[in-house]
Structures are given as C-alpha cells and as structure tokens.
Amino acid sequence: MDIRFLESLVEVAECGSIAEAARRLNLTPAAVSQRLKALEQELGHSLIARAGRTVRPTASGLAVLEKARHLIAGARDLRAIAANDLPAGELRLGSTATSLTGILPEVIASLSQRYPLIEFFVRPGASVDLYHSLLSEEIDAAVIVQPPFQIPKSIGWMTLREEPLVLIVPETMEISHPEMAISTAPFIRYDRNQWGGQIVDSYLRQHRLKVRQWLELDALDSIAALVSRGIGVAIVPDWSPPWPEGLRLRKIPLSDGERRRVGVLWRRSGPRSAAIRAFVDTCGEIQR
C-alpha cells in the first residue's frame, strides 16, 4: 500500500474538499481522485462520499482514518530514525501569520542549505491552536506568542523577539496625546481570544481607558490596513517586518505597555529530535 494514498485520504477528510486537498498536496484534483479510487479498490470499500459541494468519509473511511494517521506518522518517523541522529525526515512546523513572513522564511532557507535531508510542512494558525496541535503531536515545533501560563516540562520554549505595543494611527491624524486618541477615535481591537490581544486588553484596563470599539479582528495586517485607510486607530505589537506595503500610518510607542514575546515552542523528545533541535538552534542564531 502506497503511504501517499493514505495521505490523500487524510487530507480530503480534513479539508472536506478534493480541490483543497489537492492544493495542499501540490497535486491536481484528478490525481487525488485517482489515489482515492486506487485505495478504495485495494481495501474493497468506499471511503469517501459526496455531500453537495463537499466530500466526507463514509463509515469505512472513518474506521480507516485513525489507523491511517498512525501509519503515516510511523513512515515519517522511520526516515528520521534511519538517519542515525542526523537532521532528516519531515519536520512539521506551525507558525502565526506574522512569523510566517517575518521569521520563518530565513530560518527555513538557512536550515535547508545546512540539512538538505529535512523536508518541511508548515501549518499557519493562531498561537493557541498551534499550542494544542503541538501537545497532540500533530506538529513538532511552532513559532508563536508565548503562552500566558506554565508550559509543561516536556515542551521547550525559547524567546526570539520581544515586541513593544504601539498605537497606530492614520498618517494625517493629529495626535496631542496617545490616550486621548485611544479614547475618542473609532477603535479597532486586536482579538481578545488571541494571546497578543489579551496583552492589549490588559493595557487598556491597567490605564482605565474606555474605547469606542467598532471592530475586533485577529489579523494584524488587516488592522494596519484599516488604520491606513483612516477608519480608526489600534494598539498592536510592533511585529517583525515585513508589514504590508503602502501603509500610510504612524506608530506611536507605548513604552509602559507589556511586550508580546514571540518564540519557538518544541517537543523535547521523539524520533525527529535531531531535526527539531536543528530548527530551534537555527531560529536562535538568526534572531540573535
């Protein structure tokens, strides 16, 4: 049985779409459909059923999925084990949106040159979701915002950068005092469900600032774009560049605010420990 056929089944089940699964696997939809058909013929059961515009696993498909995930993980582990402690095999990473553009590209480029046997899979997402993905061993390491609680001893953490809070305002807005602008202008809030958003919320509460909130978003680049269009003001961490191009805004430092710490979180043990350690070391070297 070709392990790649099982990977296609898992992706289709998670996406609910053959087209989206094909995009993630860098294949054509026809190729993914062909893989599924071959797997169904080999197992003798229908595994996927269409439901309108989506697809879903059949009862047989659901029964196969859990075992398929274990087989896929086992195959990936074998490649790392066979490398005799050399960094090799598939390294499954998670990253927040800002780190995906500001930190990860340079790290992966450097790591690829030094250790060509490492293959990369990157899952974008929110810090809280990626933290739980790491705990459930779906990913090996993640570049995220530092969790606001104690991390288990089985998990490692290294801070890569500290990002101070800044008030961002339209370029043409006259500002006599930051607190006045925060209280009077339409306020675009960084989502309080995000750990970074909780830091902003803490700043507002500590300074007893009431805002005229009209929008709450979890995408920092979208918040910056809205401010640039003159729609409001916002407090955000001064995240690692690049910021969106063409922004017409000003950053006003809030020196007494808590800093957002961004770093790498990783599992300390496992068959891909050598590759994980190489990734962590490279993150530290580049961000030093």
Backbone bond lengths (Angstrom), bond angles and torsions (degrees), N, CA, C in turn:
res aa  C-N    CA-C-N  psi(-1)  N-CA   C-N-CA  omega(-1)  CA-C   N-CA-C  phi
1 M - - - 1.473 - - 1.534 109.25 -
2 D 1.317 115.84 129.67 1.465 121.54 -179.53 1.532 109.23 -78.41
3 I 1.331 116.15 121.10 1.468 120.69 -177.27 1.526 111.57 -61.59
4 R 1.331 116.78 -25.49 1.462 120.25 179.79 1.524 111.75 -66.69
5 F 1.339 116.28 -29.05 1.466 119.57 177.81 1.527 110.14 -68.06
6 L 1.335 115.87 -37.84 1.465 120.13 176.92 1.527 110.60 -66.82
7 E 1.331 117.01 -38.18 1.466 120.72 177.04 1.526 110.55 -60.66
8 S 1.317 116.93 -39.48 1.464 120.51 178.67 1.521 110.84 -65.01
9 L 1.325 117.08 -41.61 1.460 120.83 178.05 1.522 110.97 -60.77
10 V 1.318 117.27 -45.47 1.466 121.38 -178.87 1.522 110.54 -63.54
11 E 1.325 117.37 -44.44 1.468 120.50 -179.30 1.527 110.98 -63.73
12 V 1.314 117.67 -43.57 1.467 120.68 179.61 1.525 110.74 -63.13
13 A 1.337 116.75 -41.20 1.463 120.47 179.47 1.526 110.84 -64.49
14 E 1.342 117.61 -39.44 1.460 120.75 -178.59 1.522 112.11 -74.49
15 C 1.324 116.76 -34.61 1.478 120.65 -177.24 1.525 112.26 -84.72
16 G 1.335 116.88 -29.84 1.461 120.13 -173.39 1.513 112.17 71.31
17 S 1.336 115.91 17.38 1.464 120.77 -175.69 1.523 109.43 -155.17
18 I 1.324 116.45 128.76 1.460 120.32 176.70 1.524 110.22 -68.69
19 A 1.334 116.95 -38.04 1.466 120.50 -179.26 1.527 111.17 -63.64
20 E 1.351 117.61 -43.98 1.452 120.74 179.76 1.526 110.93 -68.58
21 A 1.338 117.00 -40.01 1.464 120.25 176.80 1.524 110.55 -61.44
22 A 1.321 117.03 -39.83 1.467 121.42 178.61 1.525 110.40 -62.96
23 R 1.349 116.48 -40.62 1.464 119.87 179.11 1.522 110.73 -62.42
24 R 1.332 116.61 -43.63 1.460 120.02 -178.71 1.530 111.63 -67.53
25 L 1.334 116.25 -33.32 1.460 120.65 -178.04 1.525 112.84 -88.91
26 N 1.338 115.61 -1.93 1.468 121.06 -178.02 1.525 111.43 59.66
27 L 1.342 115.24 44.10 1.457 122.60 178.40 1.520 108.88 -127.84
28 T 1.309 116.79 171.98 1.462 120.62 171.76 1.527 108.53 -85.82
29 P 1.341 118.41 152.78 1.473 120.08 175.15 1.521 112.45 -55.19
30 A 1.331 116.50 -35.85 1.466 119.61 179.80 1.528 111.10 -63.77
31 A 1.339 116.40 -38.82 1.464 119.93 179.55 1.522 111.20 -66.54
32 V 1.351 116.65 -40.58 1.468 120.11 178.19 1.531 109.93 -64.68
33 S 1.322 117.40 -43.87 1.473 121.18 178.43 1.523 110.81 -60.65
34 Q 1.320 116.23 -38.99 1.461 120.39 179.07 1.528 111.05 -65.39
35 R 1.330 115.81 -40.28 1.470 119.29 177.30 1.519 111.31 -62.42
36 L 1.330 116.15 -43.71 1.469 120.17 -179.43 1.526 110.53 -63.42
37 K 1.323 115.99 -42.42 1.467 120.03 179.98 1.527 110.87 -62.38
38 A 1.352 116.49 -42.25 1.463 120.14 179.12 1.523 111.04 -64.46
39 L 1.342 116.81 -38.49 1.464 120.74 179.06 1.523 110.61 -67.11
40 E 1.321 117.03 -41.55 1.466 120.99 178.13 1.523 111.11 -62.83
41 Q 1.324 116.73 -39.81 1.467 120.12 178.80 1.517 111.18 -66.14
42 E 1.333 115.98 -38.29 1.463 119.51 -179.01 1.525 111.61 -69.21
43 L 1.349 116.17 -38.26 1.462 119.99 -178.44 1.521 112.71 -87.61
44 G 1.323 116.85 -17.69 1.462 120.62 177.27 1.513 114.67 79.13
45 H 1.345 117.27 20.13 1.466 120.82 -179.76 1.529 109.65 -144.73
46 S 1.334 115.46 150.99 1.455 120.80 173.32 1.530 108.59 -74.41
47 L 1.325 116.78 131.43 1.465 121.28 -175.26 1.527 113.22 -109.40
48 I 1.332 117.27 -24.74 1.459 123.01 -176.38 1.520 109.64 -130.53
49 A 1.345 116.01 136.15 1.469 121.15 177.41 1.516 108.94 -125.41
50 R 1.310 117.01 143.17 1.463 121.82 177.88 1.527 110.00 -82.47
51 A 1.334 115.39 139.81 1.462 121.82 176.43 1.526 107.46 -135.87
52 G 1.321 116.75 88.77 1.461 121.28 -174.50 1.512 109.59 69.63
53 R 1.319 116.36 -124.85 1.459 120.73 179.84 1.524 112.99 -89.13
54 T 1.298 116.71 -3.37 1.462 120.24 -179.40 1.521 110.34 -111.56
55 V 1.328 115.15 169.76 1.463 121.39 174.00 1.517 108.12 -124.98
56 R 1.294 115.99 151.96 1.469 120.41 -179.73 1.519 108.89 -143.31
57 P 1.330 117.05 154.76 1.466 119.66 178.70 1.526 111.28 -68.26
58 T 1.303 116.39 142.96 1.461 121.26 170.62 1.535 108.23 -76.40
59 A 1.324 116.33 179.42 1.469 119.54 176.57 1.520 110.61 -59.76
60 S 1.330 116.40 -39.72 1.472 119.91 177.10 1.520 110.88 -66.70
61 G 1.347 116.13 -39.13 1.453 120.28 178.87 1.515 111.95 -62.34
62 L 1.334 116.72 -43.58 1.456 120.91 178.24 1.526 111.62 -62.58
63 A 1.344 115.65 -37.81 1.462 119.47 179.54 1.522 111.39 -66.67
64 V 1.328 116.77 -31.19 1.459 121.39 -177.69 1.529 112.21 -81.95
65 L 1.339 117.52 -29.74 1.463 121.73 -169.26 1.525 114.02 -56.78
66 E 1.325 117.42 -48.97 1.468 119.12 -175.92 1.521 111.20 -61.29
67 K 1.335 116.23 -44.94 1.467 119.54 178.33 1.516 110.96 -65.24
68 A 1.334 116.24 -36.25 1.466 120.05 179.64 1.521 110.55 -62.26
69 R 1.314 116.58 -41.83 1.473 119.78 179.64 1.532 110.77 -61.84
70 H 1.331 116.57 -40.32 1.465 120.03 179.00 1.522 111.22 -65.76
71 L 1.330 116.78 -40.31 1.458 120.88 179.92 1.529 110.78 -65.49
72 I 1.330 116.76 -41.26 1.461 121.23 179.15 1.532 110.09 -63.37
73 A 1.333 115.64 -46.41 1.467 119.93 179.38 1.528 110.60 -62.41
74 G 1.339 116.38 -39.90 1.458 120.05 179.23 1.511 112.68 -64.00
75 A 1.330 116.23 -39.49 1.464 120.39 178.65 1.523 110.89 -65.07
76 R 1.335 116.79 -40.27 1.465 120.32 177.98 1.532 110.45 -65.18
77 D 1.321 115.63 -39.83 1.462 119.19 -179.22 1.527 111.58 -64.59
78 L 1.343 117.01 -37.07 1.461 120.62 -178.51 1.527 111.26 -59.77
79 R 1.321 116.31 -38.22 1.462 120.07 -179.49 1.529 110.54 -65.45
80 A 1.332 115.99 -38.92 1.456 119.29 179.07 1.526 110.98 -71.42
81 I 1.340 117.08 -39.74 1.462 121.27 -179.42 1.523 110.61 -64.90
82 A 1.334 116.51 -40.74 1.465 120.89 -178.12 1.522 112.35 -66.21
83 A 1.320 117.54 -16.88 1.466 120.85 -177.96 1.528 112.39 -79.00
84 N 1.346 117.51 -1.20 1.467 121.52 177.58 1.524 112.95 54.19
85 D 1.333 115.48 55.81 1.466 122.95 175.75 1.525 113.97 69.92
86 L 1.319 118.21 9.17 1.452 120.60 171.77 1.527 108.72 -86.87
87 P 1.335 118.79 145.36 1.468 120.28 178.51 1.528 111.12 -62.20
88 A 1.319 117.29 111.32 1.459 121.75 -177.08 1.521 109.21 -158.36
89 G 1.327 116.16 169.83 1.455 121.93 178.52 1.516 111.76 87.85
90 E 1.313 115.28 -176.64 1.459 120.21 -177.94 1.526 110.54 -82.43
91 L 1.317 115.79 126.87 1.459 122.76 177.12 1.522 107.33 -105.56
92 R 1.328 116.31 117.21 1.459 121.15 -175.95 1.527 108.85 -99.36
93 L 1.321 114.90 115.82 1.459 121.66 -173.02 1.522 111.09 -116.65
94 G 1.329 114.86 155.29 1.458 121.62 171.37 1.519 109.02 -122.31
95 S 1.329 116.40 153.59 1.466 118.73 -179.49 1.521 110.17 -156.79
96 T 1.330 115.39 142.05 1.462 120.24 170.84 1.528 108.44 -71.52
97 A 1.328 116.50 165.63 1.468 120.75 -176.20 1.529 112.17 -61.36
98 T 1.334 117.27 -43.73 1.466 119.31 -177.68 1.523 111.56 -69.71
99 S 1.316 117.88 -36.24 1.468 120.59 178.28 1.525 111.29 -72.93
100 L 1.320 116.16 -27.21 1.462 120.78 -179.73 1.522 111.16 -63.34
101 T 1.326 116.63 -31.20 1.466 120.38 177.99 1.523 112.69 -102.42
102 G 1.341 117.74 -28.31 1.449 120.41 -172.84 1.515 115.96 -95.75
103 I 1.333 118.05 -22.00 1.464 120.80 -175.59 1.525 112.37 -124.86
104 L 1.321 116.50 -49.35 1.465 120.70 -169.31 1.528 115.06 -64.11
105 P 1.344 120.69 -39.51 1.467 118.39 -176.68 1.527 113.85 -56.47
106 E 1.327 117.63 -44.82 1.461 120.41 -179.08 1.526 111.31 -68.41
107 V 1.334 116.13 -36.76 1.468 119.69 179.73 1.525 110.34 -65.49
108 I 1.327 116.92 -47.67 1.466 120.52 -178.28 1.527 110.64 -65.90
109 A 1.334 117.45 -39.60 1.469 120.48 179.03 1.527 110.38 -60.61
110 S 1.329 116.71 -45.24 1.460 120.71 179.79 1.524 111.32 -66.12
111 L 1.321 116.04 -44.06 1.459 120.75 -177.87 1.528 111.07 -65.76
112 S 1.332 117.36 -37.46 1.458 121.14 -179.75 1.523 111.85 -63.95
113 Q 1.316 116.86 -36.34 1.462 120.62 179.07 1.523 111.59 -69.98
114 R 1.317 116.01 -38.60 1.469 119.77 -176.48 1.523 112.53 -81.48
115 Y 1.335 116.92 -33.71 1.463 121.22 -176.03 1.528 109.46 -132.51
116 P 1.325 118.08 79.79 1.470 121.54 -175.54 1.523 114.71 -66.65
117 L 1.326 118.05 -12.07 1.460 120.19 -179.90 1.529 112.32 -84.32
118 I 1.332 117.84 -5.01 1.464 120.76 176.32 1.528 109.40 -83.61
119 E 1.314 116.29 132.25 1.460 122.37 172.70 1.528 107.77 -109.52
120 F 1.329 117.12 144.95 1.455 120.65 -172.13 1.527 111.70 -114.80
121 F 1.321 114.76 137.11 1.461 123.43 168.01 1.523 105.88 -126.06
122 V 1.331 117.85 127.69 1.463 121.18 -177.53 1.522 109.61 -122.29
123 R 1.328 115.87 126.93 1.463 122.11 177.05 1.529 109.14 -108.90
124 P 1.327 118.53 114.00 1.473 119.84 175.28 1.521 110.08 -77.01
125 G 1.316 116.67 152.59 1.456 119.27 178.35 1.511 112.44 172.62
126 A 1.323 115.52 178.44 1.458 122.13 176.11 1.529 109.54 -77.39
127 S 1.327 116.20 152.63 1.467 120.95 -176.70 1.520 112.43 -56.12
128 V 1.321 116.92 -44.33 1.467 119.39 -176.76 1.524 110.88 -64.76
129 D 1.327 117.89 -38.63 1.464 120.74 -179.96 1.526 110.67 -69.46
130 L 1.329 116.36 -41.01 1.456 119.68 -179.39 1.524 111.38 -68.83
131 Y 1.321 116.80 -32.91 1.471 120.30 176.25 1.528 109.96 -59.58
132 H 1.327 116.51 -46.42 1.466 119.74 -179.50 1.532 111.09 -70.27
133 S 1.329 117.68 -31.90 1.464 120.06 176.17 1.523 110.56 -64.15
134 L 1.323 116.75 -35.85 1.456 120.03 178.33 1.531 110.71 -70.22
135 L 1.328 116.66 -41.46 1.466 119.59 179.06 1.527 111.71 -61.81
136 S 1.345 116.35 -35.53 1.459 120.51 -179.54 1.525 112.40 -86.62
137 E 1.349 116.45 6.67 1.463 124.06 175.59 1.526 112.89 65.95
138 E 1.334 116.94 25.67 1.457 120.46 174.08 1.523 110.44 -78.43
139 I 1.326 117.25 -26.96 1.462 122.67 175.62 1.521 108.57 -131.64
140 D 1.333 115.68 162.46 1.471 121.18 -176.59 1.520 112.71 -95.91
141 A 1.324 117.04 -31.85 1.466 121.72 -177.96 1.520 108.01 -157.35
142 A 1.340 116.29 161.02 1.462 119.95 -179.10 1.520 110.10 -151.07
143 V 1.324 115.51 144.15 1.459 121.72 172.91 1.521 106.71 -101.15
144 I 1.336 116.33 108.12 1.461 121.50 -170.85 1.525 110.21 -141.91
145 V 1.324 114.97 178.35 1.466 121.50 171.38 1.532 108.10 -76.73
146 Q 1.312 116.40 140.71 1.472 120.25 -178.50 1.517 110.94 -58.79
147 P 1.332 117.89 129.81 1.461 120.70 178.51 1.532 111.38 -61.99
148 P 1.329 117.48 143.58 1.474 120.59 -179.06 1.522 112.45 -85.71
149 F 1.322 117.43 35.14 1.467 121.86 -179.99 1.530 108.24 -154.48
150 Q 1.322 115.60 173.77 1.455 121.21 -178.07 1.521 110.64 -68.75
151 I 1.330 116.88 131.89 1.457 122.22 179.55 1.528 109.32 -89.99
152 P 1.342 119.14 138.23 1.468 120.77 178.64 1.533 111.88 -57.30
153 K 1.324 116.62 151.89 1.462 121.05 -177.56 1.522 112.23 -66.63
154 S 1.328 117.28 -20.57 1.461 120.58 178.87 1.525 112.22 -76.46
155 I 1.333 115.91 -7.49 1.460 122.43 -177.90 1.525 109.40 -113.75
156 G 1.332 116.61 134.61 1.458 120.93 177.24 1.521 111.33 -97.87
157 W 1.341 115.83 153.12 1.469 121.53 177.19 1.521 109.54 -139.32
158 M 1.339 116.59 137.08 1.453 121.87 173.01 1.532 108.51 -139.07
159 T 1.329 116.41 123.30 1.459 121.22 178.45 1.526 109.45 -73.44
160 L 1.328 115.91 131.17 1.459 121.60 -179.78 1.528 112.04 -101.90
161 R 1.334 117.32 -36.24 1.464 120.57 179.30 1.523 109.48 -156.87
162 E 1.327 114.94 152.47 1.461 121.74 175.54 1.518 107.95 -114.36
163 E 1.321 116.52 127.41 1.459 121.57 -172.69 1.530 109.97 -114.02
164 P 1.329 117.45 111.65 1.467 119.86 179.06 1.523 111.00 -70.04
165 L 1.324 115.56 156.71 1.457 120.12 176.06 1.529 109.68 -76.54
166 V 1.321 115.43 142.33 1.456 121.23 175.08 1.525 108.51 -132.84
167 L 1.309 115.36 146.68 1.461 121.52 170.19 1.521 106.43 -90.10
168 I 1.323 116.99 123.80 1.461 119.62 176.65 1.529 108.48 -107.08
169 V 1.337 115.17 133.37 1.462 122.06 -176.42 1.530 108.12 -134.89
170 P 1.335 117.75 157.40 1.466 119.31 175.18 1.524 110.92 -57.12
171 E 1.303 117.24 146.96 1.456 122.91 -175.30 1.524 113.11 -56.31
172 T 1.337 116.81 -33.69 1.468 120.66 -175.32 1.527 113.62 -90.68
173 M 1.346 117.31 -2.81 1.470 119.36 -176.51 1.524 110.74 -74.88
174 E 1.334 116.05 131.10 1.458 121.29 175.98 1.528 109.07 -82.59
175 I 1.328 116.91 127.54 1.459 122.12 -177.43 1.525 109.52 -122.27
176 S 1.341 115.54 116.58 1.460 119.50 174.96 1.523 110.77 -92.82
177 H 1.327 115.61 -33.65 1.464 120.49 179.09 1.523 108.24 -152.52
178 P 1.332 118.78 129.42 1.467 120.95 -177.42 1.529 113.57 -55.13
179 E 1.340 117.22 -42.22 1.463 119.31 -177.01 1.525 111.51 -64.10
180 M 1.332 117.18 -32.60 1.457 120.18 177.82 1.528 110.62 -66.22
181 A 1.340 116.17 -42.94 1.462 120.20 179.26 1.527 110.74 -64.87
182 I 1.331 117.19 -40.65 1.469 120.85 179.63 1.527 110.90 -62.10
183 S 1.314 117.08 -38.43 1.464 121.73 -174.53 1.528 113.35 -81.83
184 T 1.338 117.48 -27.21 1.459 119.51 -171.14 1.527 114.40 -106.70
185 A 1.316 117.70 -31.64 1.468 120.01 -177.92 1.526 110.12 -81.93
186 P 1.345 117.83 154.97 1.475 119.84 172.69 1.530 109.28 -55.06
187 F 1.326 116.43 131.50 1.462 121.33 -171.78 1.525 110.68 -109.54
188 I 1.311 115.28 127.96 1.468 122.00 175.91 1.522 107.26 -101.28
189 R 1.308 116.67 113.57 1.473 120.68 -171.20 1.529 110.83 -94.07
190 Y 1.325 114.32 137.02 1.463 122.38 171.22 1.527 107.00 -72.64
191 D 1.307 117.01 124.70 1.466 125.17 -171.87 1.540 112.31 -44.65
192 R 1.323 115.81 123.30 1.466 120.82 -179.18 1.516 113.10 -72.48
193 N 1.330 118.53 -10.73 1.464 120.75 174.10 1.528 111.51 -76.53
194 Q 1.337 116.56 -15.53 1.466 121.37 177.89 1.530 109.46 -91.44
195 W 1.323 116.32 146.63 1.461 119.62 -178.65 1.527 111.10 -61.95
196 G 1.320 117.80 -37.08 1.453 120.11 175.89 1.518 111.97 -66.21
197 G 1.334 116.46 -37.46 1.457 120.92 177.48 1.516 112.42 -65.02
198 Q 1.322 116.50 -30.39 1.459 120.05 177.93 1.528 111.05 -69.44
199 I 1.340 116.73 -30.28 1.466 120.05 176.10 1.521 110.28 -66.57
200 V 1.341 116.39 -41.75 1.467 120.43 177.11 1.525 110.25 -63.74
201 D 1.324 116.80 -43.55 1.460 120.65 179.83 1.525 110.70 -61.78
202 S 1.337 116.50 -38.85 1.462 120.72 178.38 1.530 110.58 -63.62
203 Y 1.332 117.14 -39.12 1.463 120.92 178.29 1.531 110.56 -61.70
204 L 1.317 116.23 -45.16 1.471 119.94 -179.44 1.527 110.78 -62.62
205 R 1.328 116.89 -42.27 1.459 119.71 -178.56 1.524 111.72 -69.53
206 Q 1.330 116.92 -40.64 1.463 120.24 -179.69 1.531 111.76 -63.43
207 H 1.322 116.46 -32.89 1.457 120.94 -179.65 1.533 112.51 -96.87
208 R 1.329 114.72 5.53 1.464 121.62 177.38 1.529 111.80 52.58
209 L 1.305 114.10 46.78 1.459 120.08 -178.79 1.525 110.22 -98.96
210 K 1.303 116.23 125.94 1.461 121.59 173.96 1.520 107.99 -98.76
211 V 1.326 116.39 135.25 1.461 120.07 -174.88 1.524 110.73 -117.99
212 R 1.315 114.56 157.53 1.460 121.86 174.79 1.534 108.51 -93.92
213 Q 1.316 115.01 69.56 1.466 119.76 -174.56 1.525 110.92 -70.19
214 W 1.330 115.01 134.66 1.462 118.99 174.68 1.527 112.14 -130.61
215 L 1.352 116.75 -5.22 1.460 119.70 -178.75 1.524 109.01 -157.85
216 E 1.333 116.12 142.87 1.466 121.92 177.59 1.516 107.70 -132.33
217 L 1.343 116.49 121.77 1.463 122.04 -174.26 1.523 110.66 -130.73
218 D 1.346 115.93 152.76 1.461 119.80 176.00 1.527 112.05 -103.43
219 A 1.349 118.58 1.43 1.460 122.43 -178.24 1.528 109.71 -105.13
220 L 1.312 117.02 109.55 1.459 120.65 -175.75 1.527 112.55 -64.51
221 D 1.325 117.61 -39.12 1.461 118.78 179.82 1.526 111.57 -65.10
222 S 1.346 117.14 -33.47 1.463 120.51 176.75 1.524 111.04 -69.34
223 I 1.328 116.75 -39.08 1.465 120.40 176.37 1.525 109.93 -60.10
224 A 1.328 117.07 -46.28 1.462 120.88 179.92 1.529 111.20 -62.19
225 A 1.331 116.81 -39.85 1.469 120.19 -179.88 1.526 111.15 -64.98
226 L 1.329 117.77 -38.78 1.461 121.06 178.72 1.527 111.15 -66.81
227 V 1.321 116.17 -42.75 1.465 119.56 177.77 1.529 109.57 -62.00
228 S 1.315 116.93 -42.08 1.458 121.17 179.75 1.528 112.11 -59.15
229 R 1.332 116.10 -30.93 1.467 120.27 179.07 1.517 112.68 -82.45
230 G 1.327 117.45 3.03 1.459 121.16 176.12 1.513 114.40 82.02
231 I 1.338 117.28 19.22 1.459 120.66 -174.76 1.519 112.52 -85.13
232 G 1.332 118.25 -20.52 1.456 120.32 -178.77 1.514 110.98 176.39
233 V 1.341 115.61 -167.81 1.459 121.93 176.03 1.521 108.14 -123.63
234 A 1.337 116.31 166.45 1.458 119.43 -178.95 1.520 109.90 -156.19
235 I 1.326 115.14 156.65 1.460 121.69 170.52 1.522 107.19 -109.82
236 V 1.330 115.48 125.32 1.463 120.69 -178.07 1.524 109.07 -139.76
237 P 1.326 117.93 159.73 1.469 119.32 170.23 1.521 108.81 -72.25
238 D 1.309 117.20 147.35 1.462 121.83 179.03 1.528 108.03 -80.28
239 W 1.340 114.75 80.25 1.455 120.23 -170.18 1.527 111.95 -71.53
240 S 1.345 113.76 163.47 1.466 119.81 -175.85 1.516 110.90 -64.80
241 P 1.344 117.34 135.89 1.452 120.09 178.54 1.537 110.23 -65.28
242 P 1.345 115.55 158.29 1.467 127.18 13.26 1.524 113.36 -86.55
243 W 1.345 115.05 144.04 1.454 121.58 165.96 1.533 106.91 -88.44
244 P 1.325 118.52 163.06 1.471 119.57 178.09 1.527 111.50 -54.41
245 E 1.310 116.38 142.95 1.460 120.81 -179.39 1.534 111.22 -72.97
246 G 1.332 114.98 151.43 1.457 120.56 173.16 1.513 115.77 78.84
247 L 1.319 118.09 11.79 1.460 120.02 -179.98 1.523 110.94 -68.71
248 R 1.317 115.41 138.04 1.466 121.21 176.34 1.525 107.62 -115.57
249 L 1.318 114.95 79.15 1.467 120.84 -178.16 1.517 109.92 -146.65
250 R 1.320 115.18 167.92 1.456 122.00 175.67 1.522 109.51 -120.84
251 K 1.329 115.38 146.08 1.458 121.77 175.32 1.526 108.58 -104.48
252 I 1.324 115.80 127.73 1.463 121.06 178.06 1.532 107.66 -116.17
253 P 1.328 118.99 111.64 1.469 121.18 -176.96 1.532 111.76 -60.45
254 L 1.325 115.44 140.59 1.465 122.50 173.30 1.525 105.83 -112.91
255 S 1.313 116.30 85.13 1.456 122.27 -167.98 1.523 113.95 -64.76
256 D 1.316 117.57 -22.18 1.463 119.79 -177.07 1.530 112.27 -95.73
257 G 1.328 116.99 12.35 1.456 119.86 -179.81 1.523 112.04 -92.88
258 E 1.316 116.13 157.71 1.460 121.49 175.77 1.526 109.52 -68.16
259 R 1.318 116.96 146.93 1.461 121.29 178.88 1.525 111.08 -91.67
260 R 1.333 115.53 143.67 1.458 120.49 172.86 1.518 107.97 -84.73
261 R 1.326 117.11 121.21 1.460 121.25 179.33 1.534 109.52 -96.25
262 V 1.300 115.11 124.58 1.465 122.16 177.77 1.518 107.69 -110.51
263 G 1.315 116.27 134.78 1.456 119.05 -177.95 1.508 112.04 -158.21
264 V 1.317 114.46 -173.01 1.461 120.55 -179.61 1.526 108.93 -108.54
265 L 1.315 114.44 134.00 1.465 123.97 179.61 1.526 106.56 -115.36
266 W 1.336 118.47 134.64 1.462 118.69 -176.83 1.517 111.33 -149.03
267 R 1.321 114.81 157.44 1.460 121.20 174.41 1.527 108.76 -82.88
268 R 1.329 116.61 131.23 1.456 121.43 -172.45 1.528 113.35 -76.12
269 S 1.329 118.63 -23.40 1.462 120.74 -176.46 1.522 110.18 -132.66
270 G 1.329 115.13 160.35 1.453 120.44 179.64 1.513 110.28 140.93
271 P 1.328 116.46 169.02 1.472 120.15 -176.16 1.523 113.92 -65.77
272 R 1.333 118.30 -19.37 1.469 120.60 -179.30 1.535 111.51 -104.23
273 S 1.321 116.23 26.35 1.470 120.78 -176.33 1.521 112.29 -58.53
274 A 1.340 117.82 -38.09 1.466 120.15 -177.88 1.530 110.89 -64.51
275 A 1.327 116.25 -43.55 1.466 120.10 179.17 1.528 110.81 -67.94
276 I 1.332 116.45 -39.21 1.469 120.42 178.88 1.521 110.04 -63.45
277 R 1.321 116.65 -44.82 1.462 120.48 -179.40 1.530 110.91 -62.66
278 A 1.333 116.04 -39.55 1.463 120.02 178.23 1.518 110.65 -63.97
279 F 1.331 116.91 -38.75 1.460 120.90 178.48 1.520 110.59 -65.18
280 V 1.327 117.12 -46.84 1.464 121.39 -179.23 1.524 110.48 -61.65
281 D 1.340 117.21 -45.58 1.459 121.03 179.67 1.534 111.37 -60.92
282 T 1.337 116.23 -41.17 1.463 120.11 -179.23 1.528 110.80 -67.34
283 C 1.326 116.91 -39.03 1.479 120.17 175.22 1.522 110.35 -57.22
284 G 1.327 115.89 -46.36 1.454 120.40 -179.20 1.518 112.63 -64.23
285 E 1.337 117.36 -41.24 1.465 121.48 -179.11 1.537 110.94 -63.62
286 I 1.320 116.44 -44.02 1.466 120.83 -174.94 1.519 111.78 -73.53
287 Q 1.325 117.76 -36.90 1.452 120.97 -177.09 1.516 113.40 -88.44
288 R 1.326 117.11 -3.95 1.471 121.02 -177.67 1.529 110.99 -66.07
